[in-house]
């Protein structure tokens, strides 16, 4: 089965796909930041506010592609300030079932686009 390469805004000139669907089953998502997906504006605020927005975006994209938060296999969390990890974690765990927390890598001290505090990359499986 061929991979499906999905770009949300094909004419934006970005050199990557937003989602790649592999074998019709696995979703590989590019980094998500705290952008309001309806307005295109960044949601600013503290790490909790931005984490909530990023994970809301992730949930929305997964649902559009036949998956959900319980089917996230792996997440990579990039933080501009690693000292905000505990606040991020407190919000992060609210968005996943306790019995289905994805494998994860979290690192900080990263200069993120548009001065975002957080970016999350995810791999998920479509819900059966």
matplotlib code that plots the C-alpha trace (Angstrom):
import matplotlib.pyplot as plt

x = [0.0, 1.4, 2.0, -0.4, 1.3, -1.1, -0.4, -3.0, -2.1, -0.3, 0.4, 2.2, 5.6, 6.7, 9.0, 7.2, 4.0, 1.8, 0.7, 2.0, -0.3, 1.7, 0.1, -3.3, -2.8, -0.1, -0.1, 3.1, 2.5, 4.9, 5.5, 2.4, 2.5, -0.1, -1.8, -5.5, -6.4, -9.5, -7.9, -4.3, -3.3, -0.9, -2.4, 0.0, 0.2, 2.0, 3.1, -0.2, -2.2, 0.1, 0.2, -3.6, -3.8, -1.2, -2.9, -6.3, -4.8, -3.4, -6.8, -8.5, -6.1, -6.2, -10.0, -10.0, -7.9, -9.7, -7.7, -7.8, -5.6, -5.7, -4.0, -0.9, 2.1, 4.9, 5.2, 8.2, 7.8, 10.1, 10.2, 11.9, 12.4, 12.9, 12.2, 8.5, 8.4, 6.4, 3.7, 3.6, 3.3, 0.4, -1.6, -0.3, -1.6, -5.1, -5.3, -4.5, -6.1, -4.0, -3.7, -2.6, 0.2, 2.4, 6.1, 7.7, 10.9, 10.9, 13.7, 14.2, 16.4, 15.1, 14.5, 11.1, 9.4, 7.5, 8.7, 6.4, 7.0, 6.2, 6.0, 4.8, 5.5, 3.4, 3.0, -0.4, -2.3, -5.8, -8.5, -9.8]
y = [0.0, 3.4, 6.1, 9.0, 12.4, 15.1, 18.8, 21.0, 24.1, 22.8, 26.3, 27.5, 26.4, 24.4, 21.6, 18.8, 16.9, 17.6, 13.9, 10.8, 7.7, 4.5, 1.3, 2.9, 2.3, 4.4, 8.2, 10.2, 13.8, 16.6, 19.0, 20.7, 24.1, 26.1, 27.4, 27.8, 25.6, 27.6, 31.1, 30.2, 32.5, 31.3, 30.8, 32.5, 32.1, 30.0, 26.4, 25.0, 27.1, 26.2, 22.5, 22.3, 23.9, 21.6, 18.5, 19.8, 20.1, 16.6, 15.2, 17.0, 15.8, 12.2, 12.2, 13.6, 10.6, 7.8, 7.7, 9.1, 9.9, 6.3, 5.2, 7.5, 5.2, 7.7, 11.4, 13.7, 16.9, 19.8, 22.6, 25.9, 25.9, 22.5, 23.9, 24.1, 20.3, 19.7, 22.2, 20.7, 17.1, 18.1, 19.2, 16.5, 13.6, 15.0, 14.3, 10.6, 7.6, 6.6, 3.0, 4.2, 6.8, 6.8, 6.2, 9.6, 11.6, 15.1, 17.6, 21.3, 24.3, 24.2, 27.4, 26.8, 28.7, 31.9, 31.8, 28.9, 27.2, 23.7, 21.5, 17.9, 15.3, 12.1, 8.7, 7.0, 4.0, 4.3, 3.1, -0.3]
z = [0.0, -0.9, 1.7, 1.8, 2.2, 3.6, 3.6, 5.3, 3.2, 0.0, -1.3, 1.9, 0.5, 3.6, 2.7, 4.6, 5.0, 8.0, 8.3, 6.5, 6.6, 6.3, 5.1, 5.7, 9.4, 11.0, 11.3, 11.5, 12.5, 12.0, 15.0, 16.3, 18.1, 19.8, 16.7, 16.7, 13.7, 12.8, 12.8, 12.1, 15.0, 17.7, 21.1, 23.5, 27.3, 29.8, 29.2, 30.4, 28.0, 25.1, 26.0, 26.1, 22.6, 21.1, 22.5, 21.4, 17.9, 18.1, 19.1, 16.3, 13.6, 14.9, 14.9, 11.3, 10.3, 12.1, 15.4, 18.9, 21.8, 23.1, 19.9, 20.1, 20.2, 20.7, 21.3, 21.3, 23.3, 22.7, 25.3, 24.9, 28.7, 30.3, 33.7, 32.7, 32.3, 35.5, 34.5, 31.0, 32.4, 34.6, 31.6, 29.2, 31.3, 31.2, 27.5, 27.4, 29.0, 32.1, 30.8, 27.3, 27.8, 24.7, 24.8, 25.0, 24.7, 26.2, 25.9, 26.4, 25.7, 22.1, 20.1, 18.6, 15.8, 16.6, 20.2, 21.0, 24.4, 23.2, 20.1, 20.0, 17.3, 17.4, 15.9, 16.2, 14.9, 13.4, 15.7, 14.7]

ax = plt.figure().add_subplot(projection="3d")
ax.plot(x, y, z, "-o")
ax.set_aspect("equal")
plt.show()
